Amino acid sequence: MATDNKKKFKILLAEDNILNQRLICTVLKKNNFDVITAVNGNEACEMNKSEKPDLILMDVEMPDVNGYEAVKRIRETEKNSRSRIPILAITGHYLQEDIDNVFNCGMDDYISKPIAFEEFLNKIFTFLE
């Protein structure tokens, strides 16, 4: 499901597991996305400022600063701006409380692990249209 968009979208992937990172990057690059990576929430916050991605994929469990806290920080910086970047959680947690936490911290949607890549790409495309 490669995109034929003229604009090449930039996605920030915040994922500490190197195998997951490589797999997700491979799928995204095959679908014509530029991908930048961060291995923890601190890096994700800094890269969001410097790289200005079109969308963020945020693992919820990472060292130093987890995905929930990173998203709260990103949303705080957006308060004085007119832009709001779409952020999708990547999580292996399935309890309703976990899903509620995803939305309560300011994420727009979530992708469950193990990742079903067709559904994953469809969600990404809906936020970038």
N, CA, C and O atoms as CSV, one atom per row, in Angstrom:
chain,resi,resn,atom,element,x,y,z
A,1,MET,N,N,0.833,-1.169,0.000
A,1,MET,CA,C,0.000,0.000,0.000
A,1,MET,C,C,0.885,1.241,0.000
A,1,MET,O,O,0.858,2.014,0.957
A,2,ALA,N,N,1.632,1.434,-1.008
A,2,ALA,CA,C,2.511,2.601,-1.104
A,2,ALA,C,C,1.690,3.832,-1.428
A,2,ALA,O,O,0.721,3.773,-2.186
A,3,THR,N,N,2.086,4.929,-0.854
A,3,THR,CA,C,1.391,6.187,-1.094
A,3,THR,C,C,1.949,6.870,-2.335
A,3,THR,O,O,3.153,6.833,-2.590
A,4,ASP,N,N,1.057,7.496,-3.105
A,4,ASP,CA,C,1.475,8.223,-4.293
A,4,ASP,C,C,1.435,9.726,-4.059
A,4,ASP,O,O,1.486,10.504,-5.011
A,5,ASN,N,N,1.345,10.139,-2.799
A,5,ASN,CA,C,1.305,11.570,-2.496
A,5,ASN,C,C,2.555,12.255,-3.027
A,5,ASN,O,O,3.649,11.689,-3.011
A,6,LYS,N,N,2.371,13.492,-3.502
A,6,LYS,CA,C,3.523,14.256,-3.964
A,6,LYS,C,C,4.394,14.669,-2.780
A,6,LYS,O,O,5.618,14.719,-2.900
A,7,LYS,N,N,3.773,14.965,-1.640
A,7,LYS,CA,C,4.539,15.327,-0.459
A,7,LYS,C,C,5.041,14.051,0.212
A,7,LYS,O,O,4.298,13.084,0.381
A,8,LYS,N,N,6.300,14.072,0.582
A,8,LYS,CA,C,6.863,12.941,1.320
A,8,LYS,C,C,6.775,13.293,2.795
A,8,LYS,O,O,7.477,14.188,3.264
A,9,PHE,N,N,5.925,12.601,3.523
A,9,PHE,CA,C,5.697,12.897,4.931
A,9,PHE,C,C,6.844,12.391,5.791
A,9,PHE,O,O,7.456,11.359,5.516
A,10,LYS,N,N,7.110,13.157,6.844
A,10,LYS,CA,C,8.158,12.797,7.801
A,10,LYS,C,C,7.498,12.275,9.075
A,10,LYS,O,O,6.634,12.927,9.660
A,11,ILE,N,N,7.923,11.093,9.485
A,11,ILE,CA,C,7.390,10.468,10.695
A,11,ILE,C,C,8.514,10.312,11.704
A,11,ILE,O,O,9.602,9.836,11.382
A,12,LEU,N,N,8.225,10.722,12.931
A,12,LEU,CA,C,9.134,10.503,14.052
A,12,LEU,C,C,8.685,9.227,14.751
A,12,LEU,O,O,7.558,9.140,15.237
A,13,LEU,N,N,9.561,8.252,14.798
A,13,LEU,CA,C,9.301,6.986,15.490
A,13,LEU,C,C,10.080,6.987,16.793
A,13,LEU,O,O,11.311,7.000,16.788
A,14,ALA,N,N,9.366,6.973,17.901
A,14,ALA,CA,C,9.994,6.878,19.222
A,14,ALA,C,C,9.789,5.445,19.710
A,14,ALA,O,O,8.698,5.071,20.141
A,15,GLU,N,N,10.848,4.662,19.634
A,15,GLU,CA,C,10.794,3.228,19.964
A,15,GLU,C,C,12.162,2.797,20.460
A,15,GLU,O,O,13.160,2.985,19.765
A,16,ASP,N,N,12.221,2.220,21.659
A,16,ASP,CA,C,13.511,1.832,22.228
A,16,ASP,C,C,13.967,0.435,21.815
A,16,ASP,O,O,15.156,0.129,21.905
A,17,ASN,N,N,13.056,-0.408,21.368
A,17,ASN,CA,C,13.428,-1.760,20.959
A,17,ASN,C,C,13.957,-1.710,19.527
A,17,ASN,O,O,13.219,-1.381,18.599
A,18,ILE,N,N,15.218,-2.034,19.353
A,18,ILE,CA,C,15.873,-1.885,18.053
A,18,ILE,C,C,15.246,-2.769,16.973
A,18,ILE,O,O,15.172,-2.364,15.813
A,19,LEU,N,N,14.796,-3.971,17.340
A,19,LEU,CA,C,14.154,-4.841,16.343
A,19,LEU,C,C,12.825,-4.255,15.882
A,19,LEU,O,O,12.532,-4.243,14.686
A,20,ASN,N,N,12.022,-3.771,16.825
A,20,ASN,CA,C,10.761,-3.120,16.456
A,20,ASN,C,C,11.041,-1.878,15.614
A,20,ASN,O,O,10.352,-1.614,14.629
A,21,GLN,N,N,12.054,-1.124,16.011
A,21,GLN,CA,C,12.415,0.093,15.296
A,21,GLN,C,C,12.772,-0.223,13.836
A,21,GLN,O,O,12.286,0.436,12.916
A,22,ARG,N,N,13.613,-1.222,13.637
A,22,ARG,CA,C,14.023,-1.594,12.275
A,22,ARG,C,C,12.844,-2.063,11.427
A,22,ARG,O,O,12.719,-1.685,10.262
A,23,LEU,N,N,11.982,-2.887,12.017
A,23,LEU,CA,C,10.835,-3.408,11.286
A,23,LEU,C,C,9.890,-2.279,10.890
A,23,LEU,O,O,9.470,-2.196,9.735
A,24,ILE,N,N,9.560,-1.426,11.822
A,24,ILE,CA,C,8.644,-0.316,11.540
A,24,ILE,C,C,9.264,0.637,10.511
A,24,ILE,O,O,8.577,1.084,9.592
A,25,CYS,N,N,10.532,0.946,10.656
A,25,CYS,CA,C,11.214,1.824,9.688
A,25,CYS,C,C,11.181,1.235,8.293
A,25,CYS,O,O,10.939,1.953,7.322
A,26,THR,N,N,11.419,-0.052,8.181
A,26,THR,CA,C,11.405,-0.714,6.878
A,26,THR,C,C,10.035,-0.573,6.218
A,26,THR,O,O,9.942,-0.224,5.040
A,27,VAL,N,N,8.984,-0.841,6.969
A,27,VAL,CA,C,7.624,-0.734,6.422
A,27,VAL,C,C,7.317,0.707,6.024
A,27,VAL,O,O,6.755,0.946,4.955
A,28,LEU,N,N,7.676,1.661,6.863
A,28,LEU,CA,C,7.392,3.062,6.556
A,28,LEU,C,C,8.168,3.537,5.329
A,28,LEU,O,O,7.611,4.213,4.464
A,29,LYS,N,N,9.434,3.190,5.253
A,29,LYS,CA,C,10.253,3.617,4.108
A,29,LYS,C,C,9.759,2.985,2.808
A,29,LYS,O,O,9.795,3.625,1.757
A,30,LYS,N,N,9.301,1.742,2.872
A,30,LYS,CA,C,8.745,1.101,1.676
A,30,LYS,C,C,7.473,1.798,1.214
A,30,LYS,O,O,7.073,1.662,0.058
A,31,ASN,N,N,6.845,2.534,2.100
A,31,ASN,CA,C,5.627,3.268,1.771
A,31,ASN,C,C,5.891,4.758,1.592
A,31,ASN,O,O,4.988,5.583,1.734
A,32,ASN,N,N,7.138,5.087,1.280
A,32,ASN,CA,C,7.547,6.432,0.871
A,32,ASN,C,C,7.491,7.481,1.991
A,32,ASN,O,O,7.246,8.658,1.726
A,33,PHE,N,N,7.712,7.065,3.209
A,33,PHE,CA,C,7.805,8.014,4.315
A,33,PHE,C,C,9.268,8.258,4.658
A,33,PHE,O,O,10.095,7.349,4.579
A,34,ASP,N,N,9.578,9.485,5.038
A,34,ASP,CA,C,10.867,9.767,5.663
A,34,ASP,C,C,10.698,9.417,7.129
A,34,ASP,O,O,9.685,9.770,7.732
A,35,VAL,N,N,11.666,8.734,7.711
A,35,VAL,CA,C,11.557,8.307,9.105
A,35,VAL,C,C,12.772,8.777,9.888
A,35,VAL,O,O,13.915,8.597,9.469
A,36,ILE,N,N,12.495,9.383,11.032
A,36,ILE,CA,C,13.539,9.721,11.993
A,36,ILE,C,C,13.212,8.970,13.267
A,36,ILE,O,O,12.042,8.734,13.569
A,37,THR,N,N,14.238,8.593,14.019
A,37,THR,CA,C,13.995,7.746,15.185
A,37,THR,C,C,14.550,8.358,16.464
A,37,THR,O,O,15.537,9.094,16.467
A,38,ALA,N,N,13.870,8.017,17.541
A,38,ALA,CA,C,14.295,8.374,18.892
A,38,ALA,C,C,14.175,7.109,19.739
A,38,ALA,O,O,13.310,6.269,19.491
A,39,VAL,N,N,15.048,6.978,20.741
A,39,VAL,CA,C,15.016,5.765,21.570
A,39,VAL,C,C,14.446,6.009,22.959
A,39,VAL,O,O,14.357,5.079,23.760
A,40,ASN,N,N,14.060,7.239,23.256
A,40,ASN,CA,C,13.393,7.517,24.534
A,40,ASN,C,C,12.564,8.799,24.391
A,40,ASN,O,O,12.637,9.495,23.378
A,41,GLY,N,N,11.791,9.087,25.410
A,41,GLY,CA,C,10.905,10.241,25.371
A,41,GLY,C,C,11.622,11.570,25.291
A,41,GLY,O,O,11.152,12.489,24.620
A,42,ASN,N,N,12.767,11.688,25.973
A,42,ASN,CA,C,13.545,12.935,25.890
A,42,ASN,C,C,13.975,13.212,24.456
A,42,ASN,O,O,13.813,14.325,23.955
A,43,GLU,N,N,14.521,12.196,23.802
A,43,GLU,CA,C,14.936,12.356,22.401
A,43,GLU,C,C,13.752,12.704,21.519
A,43,GLU,O,O,13.869,13.538,20.621
A,44,ALA,N,N,12.617,12.075,21.766
A,44,ALA,CA,C,11.425,12.338,20.958
A,44,ALA,C,C,10.997,13.803,21.083
A,44,ALA,O,O,10.651,14.437,20.086
A,45,CYS,N,N,11.021,14.330,22.287
A,45,CYS,CA,C,10.646,15.738,22.493
A,45,CYS,C,C,11.604,16.672,21.766
A,45,CYS,O,O,11.177,17.632,21.124
A,46,GLU,N,N,12.889,16.393,21.867
A,46,GLU,CA,C,13.893,17.230,21.201
A,46,GLU,C,C,13.783,17.127,19.681
A,46,GLU,O,O,13.865,18.136,18.981
A,47,MET,N,N,13.600,15.914,19.176
A,47,MET,CA,C,13.502,15.728,17.730
A,47,MET,C,C,12.218,16.328,17.173
A,47,MET,O,O,12.192,16.788,16.032
A,48,ASN,N,N,11.163,16.326,17.962
A,48,ASN,CA,C,9.932,16.967,17.520
A,48,ASN,C,C,10.170,18.456,17.284
A,48,ASN,O,O,9.674,19.016,16.306
A,49,LYS,N,N,10.925,19.099,18.175
A,49,LYS,CA,C,11.230,20.534,18.016
A,49,LYS,C,C,12.125,20.788,16.818
A,49,LYS,O,O,11.867,21.700,16.033
A,50,SER,N,N,13.173,19.991,16.669
A,50,SER,CA,C,14.173,20.273,15.636
A,50,SER,C,C,13.789,19.756,14.249
A,50,SER,O,O,14.147,20.373,13.247
A,51,GLU,N,N,13.078,18.649,14.176
A,51,GLU,CA,C,12.796,18.008,12.892
A,51,GLU,C,C,11.419,18.330,12.314
A,51,GLU,O,O,11.194,18.155,11.116
A,52,LYS,N,N,10.510,18.793,13.146
A,52,LYS,CA,C,9.153,19.147,12.703
A,52,LYS,C,C,8.485,18.030,11.885
A,52,LYS,O,O,8.149,18.233,10.718
A,53,PRO,N,N,8.293,16.858,12.495
A,53,PRO,CA,C,7.659,15.760,11.749
A,53,PRO,C,C,6.178,16.033,11.492
A,53,PRO,O,O,5.578,16.905,12.120
A,54,ASP,N,N,5.601,15.279,10.566
A,54,ASP,CA,C,4.178,15.383,10.251
A,54,ASP,C,C,3.331,14.509,11.174
A,54,ASP,O,O,2.135,14.749,11.337
A,55,LEU,N,N,3.949,13.503,11.774
A,55,LEU,CA,C,3.249,12.562,12.644
A,55,LEU,C,C,4.281,11.904,13.551
A,55,LEU,O,O,5.436,11.721,13.164
A,56,ILE,N,N,3.852,11.550,14.765
A,56,ILE,CA,C,4.734,10.846,15.702
A,56,ILE,C,C,4.116,9.500,16.053
A,56,ILE,O,O,2.926,9.405,16.356
A,57,LEU,N,N,4.937,8.473,16.008
A,57,LEU,CA,C,4.583,7.147,16.518
A,57,LEU,C,C,5.343,6.986,17.817
A,57,LEU,O,O,6.574,6.997,17.815
A,58,MET,N,N,4.633,6.835,18.934
A,58,MET,CA,C,5.241,6.884,20.256
A,58,MET,C,C,5.020,5.591,21.032
A,58,MET,O,O,3.896,5.272,21.420
A,59,ASP,N,N,6.099,4.853,21.253
A,59,ASP,CA,C,6.036,3.698,22.146
A,59,ASP,C,C,5.717,4.238,23.541
A,59,ASP,O,O,6.248,5.276,23.937
A,60,VAL,N,N,4.870,3.554,24.276
A,60,VAL,CA,C,4.496,4.074,25.592
A,60,VAL,C,C,5.499,3.703,26.679
A,60,VAL,O,O,5.612,4.407,27.682
A,61,GLU,N,N,6.226,2.605,26.491
A,61,GLU,CA,C,7.200,2.175,27.500
A,61,GLU,C,C,8.614,2.322,26.948
A,61,GLU,O,O,9.070,1.524,26.130
A,62,MET,N,N,9.294,3.368,27.421
A,62,MET,CA,C,10.678,3.620,27.015
A,62,MET,C,C,11.470,4.061,28.232
A,62,MET,O,O,10.892,4.514,29.221
A,63,PRO,N,N,12.786,3.933,28.168
A,63,PRO,CA,C,13.619,4.376,29.299
A,63,PRO,C,C,13.656,5.901,29.409
A,63,PRO,O,O,13.284,6.616,28.479
A,64,ASP,N,N,14.105,6.369,30.547
A,64,ASP,CA,C,14.250,7.795,30.867
A,64,ASP,C,C,12.894,8.481,30.973
A,64,ASP,O,O,12.414,8.732,32.078
A,65,VAL,N,N,12.282,8.782,29.855
A,65,VAL,CA,C,10.955,9.403,29.840
A,65,VAL,C,C,10.055,8.520,28.986
A,65,VAL,O,O,10.350,8.270,27.817
A,66,ASN,N,N,8.951,8.047,29.574
A,66,ASN,CA,C,8.066,7.161,28.815
A,66,ASN,C,C,7.232,7.954,27.812
A,66,ASN,O,O,7.250,9.184,27.806
A,67,GLY,N,N,6.512,7.242,26.980
A,67,GLY,CA,C,5.723,7.875,25.927
A,67,GLY,C,C,4.629,8.789,26.442
A,67,GLY,O,O,4.359,9.830,25.842
A,68,TYR,N,N,3.993,8.415,27.550
A,68,TYR,CA,C,2.930,9.256,28.101
A,68,TYR,C,C,3.470,10.631,28.505
A,68,TYR,O,O,2.891,11.664,28.168
A,69,GLU,N,N,4.577,10.622,29.227
A,69,GLU,CA,C,5.177,11.880,29.685
A,69,GLU,C,C,5.693,12.699,28.501
A,69,GLU,O,O,5.550,13.922,28.486
A,70,ALA,N,N,6.281,12.047,27.527
A,70,ALA,CA,C,6.777,12.759,26.345
A,70,ALA,C,C,5.633,13.467,25.620
A,70,ALA,O,O,5.780,14.612,25.192
A,71,VAL,N,N,4.504,12.792,25.484
A,71,VAL,CA,C,3.360,13.405,24.803
A,71,VAL,C,C,2.829,14.588,25.605
A,71,VAL,O,O,2.471,15.613,25.026
A,72,LYS,N,N,2.775,14.461,26.916
A,72,LYS,CA,C,2.337,15.602,27.744
A,72,LYS,C,C,3.246,16.798,27.504
A,72,LYS,O,O,2.767,17.927,27.403
A,73,ARG,N,N,4.544,16.566,27.412
A,73,ARG,CA,C,5.494,17.656,27.156
A,73,ARG,C,C,5.275,18.272,25.774
A,73,ARG,O,O,5.290,19.493,25.617
A,74,ILE,N,N,5.073,17.419,24.784
A,74,ILE,CA,C,4.844,17.916,23.425
A,74,ILE,C,C,3.559,18.731,23.369
A,74,ILE,O,O,3.533,19.810,22.775
A,75,ARG,N,N,2.505,18.228,23.977
A,75,ARG,CA,C,1.224,18.957,23.976
A,75,ARG,C,C,1.357,20.297,24.711
A,75,ARG,O,O,0.727,21.282,24.324
A,76,GLU,N,N,2.162,20.336,25.752
A,76,GLU,CA,C,2.385,21.590,26.483
A,76,GLU,C,C,3.038,22.636,25.573
A,76,GLU,O,O,2.675,23.811,25.614
A,77,THR,N,N,3.993,22.206,24.758
A,77,THR,CA,C,4.660,23.154,23.858
A,77,THR,C,C,3.727,23.642,22.752
A,77,THR,O,O,3.956,24.707,22.179
A,78,GLU,N,N,2.687,22.884,22.449
A,78,GLU,CA,C,1.755,23.265,21.396
A,78,GLU,C,C,0.704,24.273,21.866
A,78,GLU,O,O,-0.015,24.841,21.044
A,79,LYS,N,N,0.609,24.494,23.151
A,79,LYS,CA,C,-0.434,25.381,23.674
A,79,LYS,C,C,-0.370,26.788,23.098
A,79,LYS,O,O,-1.405,27.434,22.933
A,80,ASN,N,N,0.821,27.270,22.792
A,80,ASN,CA,C,0.961,28.622,22.256
A,80,ASN,C,C,1.076,28.638,20.736
A,80,ASN,O,O,1.474,29.643,20.147
A,81,SER,N,N,0.731,27.537,20.118
A,81,SER,CA,C,0.843,27.456,18.668
A,81,SER,C,C,-0.496,27.034,18.081
A,81,SER,O,O,-1.374,26.551,18.797
A,82,ARG,N,N,-0.643,27.216,16.804
A,82,ARG,CA,C,-1.885,26.808,16.141
A,82,ARG,C,C,-1.803,25.391,15.596
A,82,ARG,O,O,-2.789,24.862,15.083
A,83,SER,N,N,-0.651,24.787,15.704
A,83,SER,CA,C,-0.497,23.445,15.145
A,83,SER,C,C,-0.607,22.385,16.237
A,83,SER,O,O,-0.286,22.626,17.401
A,84,ARG,N,N,-1.061,21.227,15.836
A,84,ARG,CA,C,-1.156,20.064,16.725
A,84,ARG,C,C,-0.765,18.849,15.915
A,84,ARG,O,O,-1.466,18.460,14.980
A,85,ILE,N,N,0.349,18.255,16.273
A,85,ILE,CA,C,0.846,17.097,15.534
A,85,ILE,C,C,0.077,15.843,15.946
A,85,ILE,O,O,-0.161,15.627,17.134
A,86,PRO,N,N,-0.309,15.022,14.981
A,86,PRO,CA,C,-0.940,13.749,15.348
A,86,PRO,C,C,0.095,12.826,15.995
A,86,PRO,O,O,1.219,12.687,15.513
A,87,ILE,N,N,-0.316,12.202,17.097
A,87,ILE,CA,C,0.555,11.262,17.804
A,87,ILE,C,C,-0.213,9.963,18.018
A,87,ILE,O,O,-1.299,9.951,18.597
A,88,LEU,N,N,0.376,8.874,17.538
A,88,LEU,CA,C,-0.212,7.549,17.709
A,88,LEU,C,C,0.648,6.746,18.666
A,88,LEU,O,O,1.864,6.652,18.499
A,89,ALA,N,N,0.009,6.170,19.668
A,89,ALA,CA,C,0.717,5.309,20.612
A,89,ALA,C,C,1.001,3.963,19.961
A,89,ALA,O,O,0.219,3.472,19.147
A,90,ILE,N,N,2.123,3.384,20.332
A,90,ILE,CA,C,2.423,1.998,19.991
A,90,ILE,C,C,2.491,1.271,21.327
A,90,ILE,O,O,3.351,1.564,22.157
A,91,THR,N,N,1.583,0.325,21.530
A,91,THR,CA,C,1.492,-0.305,22.849
A,91,THR,C,C,1.136,-1.781,22.767
A,91,THR,O,O,0.425,-2.226,21.867
A,92,GLY,N,N,1.645,-2.508,23.719
A,92,GLY,CA,C,1.291,-3.910,23.881
A,92,GLY,C,C,0.270,-4.092,24.995
A,92,GLY,O,O,-0.059,-5.220,25.362
A,93,HIS,N,N,-0.229,-2.987,25.531
A,93,HIS,CA,C,-1.199,-3.028,26.621
A,93,HIS,C,C,-2.611,-2.959,26.056
A,93,HIS,O,O,-2.898,-2.154,25.170
A,94,TYR,N,N,-3.488,-3.810,26.575
A,94,TYR,CA,C,-4.820,-3.929,25.994
A,94,TYR,C,C,-5.960,-3.655,26.968
A,94,TYR,O,O,-7.121,-3.658,26.559
A,95,LEU,N,N,-5.663,-3.418,28.242
A,95,LEU,CA,C,-6.722,-3.143,29.204
A,95,LEU,C,C,-7.333,-1.776,28.925
A,95,LEU,O,O,-6.657,-0.883,28.416
A,96,GLN,N,N,-8.604,-1.614,29.257
A,96,GLN,CA,C,-9.274,-0.337,29.009
A,96,GLN,C,C,-8.558,0.816,29.705
A,96,GLN,O,O,-8.486,1.920,29.166
A,97,GLU,N,N,-8.034,0.564,30.892
A,97,GLU,CA,C,-7.287,1.596,31.621
A,97,GLU,C,C,-6.064,2.062,30.815
A,97,GLU,O,O,-5.757,3.254,30.776
A,98,ASP,N,N,-5.380,1.123,30.181
A,98,ASP,CA,C,-4.212,1.461,29.364
A,98,ASP,C,C,-4.621,2.300,28.149
A,98,ASP,O,O,-3.958,3.281,27.811
A,99,ILE,N,N,-5.700,1.909,27.510
A,99,ILE,CA,C,-6.186,2.658,26.342
A,99,ILE,C,C,-6.639,4.050,26.767
A,99,ILE,O,O,-6.381,5.031,26.069
A,100,ASP,N,N,-7.315,4.135,27.912
A,100,ASP,CA,C,-7.724,5.447,28.436
A,100,ASP,C,C,-6.507,6.333,28.673
A,100,ASP,O,O,-6.546,7.528,28.376
A,101,ASN,N,N,-5.424,5.760,29.205
A,101,ASN,CA,C,-4.200,6.535,29.441
A,101,ASN,C,C,-3.636,7.120,28.147
A,101,ASN,O,O,-3.117,8.236,28.139
A,102,VAL,N,N,-3.740,6.367,27.061
A,102,VAL,CA,C,-3.263,6.831,25.760
A,102,VAL,C,C,-3.975,8.136,25.381
A,102,VAL,O,O,-3.336,9.111,24.984
A,103,PHE,N,N,-5.291,8.138,25.508
A,103,PHE,CA,C,-6.062,9.319,25.115
A,103,PHE,C,C,-5.965,10.437,26.155
A,103,PHE,O,O,-5.938,11.615,25.800
A,104,ASN,N,N,-5.913,10.072,27.424
A,104,ASN,CA,C,-5.850,11.085,28.483
A,104,ASN,C,C,-4.565,11.911,28.460
A,104,ASN,O,O,-4.572,13.066,28.887
A,105,CYS,N,N,-3.473,11.344,27.974
A,105,CYS,CA,C,-2.223,12.099,27.935
A,105,CYS,C,C,-2.112,12.956,26.675
A,105,CYS,O,O,-1.195,13.770,26.561
A,106,GLY,N,N,-3.031,12.783,25.738
A,106,GLY,CA,C,-3.039,13.642,24.560
A,106,GLY,C,C,-2.733,12.955,23.242
A,106,GLY,O,O,-2.564,13.623,22.221
A,107,MET,N,N,-2.659,11.628,23.249
A,107,MET,CA,C,-2.434,10.936,21.981
A,107,MET,C,C,-3.750,10.861,21.212
A,107,MET,O,O,-4.832,10.936,21.795
A,108,ASP,N,N,-3.637,10.713,19.903
A,108,ASP,CA,C,-4.811,10.730,19.037
A,108,ASP,C,C,-5.388,9.351,18.744
A,108,ASP,O,O,-6.576,9.226,18.446
A,109,ASP,N,N,-4.574,8.339,18.825
A,109,ASP,CA,C,-5.022,6.969,18.570
A,109,ASP,C,C,-3.901,6.039,19.011
A,109,ASP,O,O,-2.869,6.496,19.503
A,110,TYR,N,N,-4.102,4.736,18.836
A,110,TYR,CA,C,-3.071,3.780,19.225
A,110,TYR,C,C,-2.999,2.641,18.230
A,110,TYR,O,O,-3.950,2.346,17.507
A,111,ILE,N,N,-1.847,2.018,18.222
A,111,ILE,CA,C,-1.577,0.844,17.407
A,111,ILE,C,C,-1.113,-0.242,18.363
A,111,ILE,O,O,-0.196,-0.035,19.159
A,112,SER,N,N,-1.748,-1.388,18.280
A,112,SER,CA,C,-1.431,-2.491,19.189
A,112,SER,C,C,-0.277,-3.325,18.661
A,112,SER,O,O,-0.131,-3.539,17.458
A,113,LYS,N,N,0.546,-3.795,19.610
A,113,LYS,CA,C,1.585,-4.773,19.299
A,113,LYS,C,C,1.005,-6.156,19.571
A,113,LYS,O,O,0.248,-6.303,20.530
A,114,PRO,N,N,1.315,-7.155,18.792
A,114,PRO,CA,C,2.123,-7.085,17.582
A,114,PRO,C,C,1.376,-6.300,16.501
A,114,PRO,O,O,0.150,-6.360,16.400
A,115,ILE,N,N,2.135,-5.575,15.710
A,115,ILE,CA,C,1.556,-4.660,14.737
A,115,ILE,C,C,1.043,-5.409,13.511
A,115,ILE,O,O,1.754,-6.203,12.895
A,116,ALA,N,N,-0.223,-5.128,13.178
A,116,ALA,CA,C,-0.815,-5.594,11.925
A,116,ALA,C,C,-0.583,-4.455,10.931
A,116,ALA,O,O,-1.243,-3.418,11.008
A,117,PHE,N,N,0.346,-4.644,10.005
A,117,PHE,CA,C,0.842,-3.522,9.221
A,117,PHE,C,C,-0.164,-2.897,8.265
A,117,PHE,O,O,-0.043,-1.709,7.968
A,118,GLU,N,N,-1.131,-3.620,7.778
A,118,GLU,CA,C,-2.138,-2.991,6.911
A,118,GLU,C,C,-2.974,-2.002,7.720
A,118,GLU,O,O,-3.205,-0.875,7.283
A,119,GLU,N,N,-3.422,-2.424,8.892
A,119,GLU,CA,C,-4.181,-1.532,9.783
A,119,GLU,C,C,-3.311,-0.352,10.227
A,119,GLU,O,O,-3.778,0.785,10.284
A,120,PHE,N,N,-2.058,-0.629,10.536
A,120,PHE,CA,C,-1.081,0.381,10.943
A,120,PHE,C,C,-0.963,1.472,9.879
A,120,PHE,O,O,-1.046,2.659,10.197
A,121,LEU,N,N,-0.772,1.082,8.633
A,121,LEU,CA,C,-0.639,2.054,7.547
A,121,LEU,C,C,-1.939,2.811,7.311
A,121,LEU,O,O,-1.922,4.014,7.050
A,122,ASN,N,N,-3.062,2.112,7.402
A,122,ASN,CA,C,-4.350,2.789,7.230
A,122,ASN,C,C,-4.544,3.885,8.274
A,122,ASN,O,O,-5.023,4.971,7.948
A,123,LYS,N,N,-4.181,3.614,9.513
A,123,LYS,CA,C,-4.298,4.635,10.566
A,123,LYS,C,C,-3.392,5.822,10.271
A,123,LYS,O,O,-3.801,6.974,10.416
A,124,ILE,N,N,-2.187,5.543,9.867
A,124,ILE,CA,C,-1.249,6.629,9.548
A,124,ILE,C,C,-1.807,7.496,8.426
A,124,ILE,O,O,-1.812,8.722,8.533
A,125,PHE,N,N,-2.275,6.868,7.354
A,125,PHE,CA,C,-2.793,7.620,6.216
A,125,PHE,C,C,-4.003,8.482,6.603
A,125,PHE,O,O,-4.168,9.578,6.066
A,126,THR,N,N,-4.845,8.010,7.519
A,126,THR,CA,C,-6.004,8.821,7.905
A,126,THR,C,C,-5.585,10.101,8.615
A,126,THR,O,O,-6.275,11.116,8.516
A,127,PHE,N,N,-4.468,10.065,9.328
A,127,PHE,CA,C,-4.000,11.262,10.030
A,127,PHE,C,C,-3.192,12.192,9.132
A,127,PHE,O,O,-2.963,13.346,9.493
A,128,LEU,N,N,-2.760,11.718,7.981
A,128,LEU,CA,C,-1.928,12.543,7.104
A,128,LEU,C,C,-2.680,13.059,5.870
A,128,LEU,O,O,-2.098,13.765,5.046
A,129,GLU,N,N,-3.947,12.719,5.736
A,129,GLU,CA,C,-4.708,13.187,4.576
A,129,GLU,C,C,-5.108,14.633,4.713
A,129,GLU,O,O,-5.755,15.181,3.820
